[in-house]
């Protein structure tokens, strides 16, 4: 059952990104402006934000397997139907429903793996490997067929995931009396949630126009895939062969790496020059995300709710990121400024998480 949980993390971490990578380019073909593309990202993340907080809490009451399966069924429907998108408003509506679908299962799946003695380092590593694999596959499909078939491919992967989810064992859930607004859990983890929020705000500033930035450097669809997978591949190697061997894991250390790495992207003159920087951000991501999940699992008994709120913090950052990216492109007219502002925003997260570490050492 733990092995199935890791395989599901491998698939569902990378599957939606197959479509996400080419969404800006696809939206442009439907007549969207760059500002509208940013708003599209905000709407997608907002729906995921609401969904993550709600269903993480529900999984602590009803069980993980039911919520995981519900998320997969929803994703099958709304990704497959997106193949028929004929206009930008049509795509906009479907992206909202996709966001709801993707927000349903992450908290429940992470809690399931943790409750079955799986470590968050291994869990995150499997997810990173899945992201690398499916981002590479997306570039192949986009090159050999077209972007629309990515939606069908994602739907098929979720269908297979639903089959695997049916093999998960039924759990004896200890039902928690959790209020609709779990302020005690939020207060306990507030510094981590805020740090993750600012970090993902900065990350999604860069992701909003990522493929358009690479296109401006002259990247082909295949080059886009090769360059993009360097981040999750580096993250996987870090988690699999380095991070689990050392006792000191620091979310703040990962956030600091990200804040310093992204501004360096503006120096690139050729797509391949992005590769080592992508590897560096993968190292930062490994420490940041695995460290955050480890902290959540260690500090909270209501793991589904606490993890759901963590993913809501990710989604909330993904709401503000595209909006900020849209404003930057309106004001500065250049995609390179996205990376400079991303580094500054992420550094705020480093300040917040560093403050928490100091408080733990010296509460006064």
Secondary structure, 3 states (H helix, E strand, C coil): CHHHHHHHHHHHHHHHHHHHHHHHHHHHHCCCCHHHHHHHHHHHHHHHHHHHHHHHHHHHHHCHHHHHHHHHHHHHHHHHHHHHCCCHHHHHHHHHHHHHHHHHHHHHHHHHHHHCCCCHHHHHHHHHHHHHHHHHHHHHHHHHCCCHHHHHHHHHHHHHHHHHHCCCCCCCCCCCCCCCCCHHHHHHCHHHHHHHHHHHHHHHHHHHCHHHHHHHCCCCHHHHHHHHHHHHHHHHHHHHHCHHHCCCCCHHHHHHHHHHHHHHHHHCCCHHHHHHHHHHHHHHHHHHHHHHHHHHHHHCCCHHHHHHHHHHHHHHHHHHHHHHHHHHHHHHCCCHHHHHHHHHHHHHHHHHHHHHHHHHHCCC
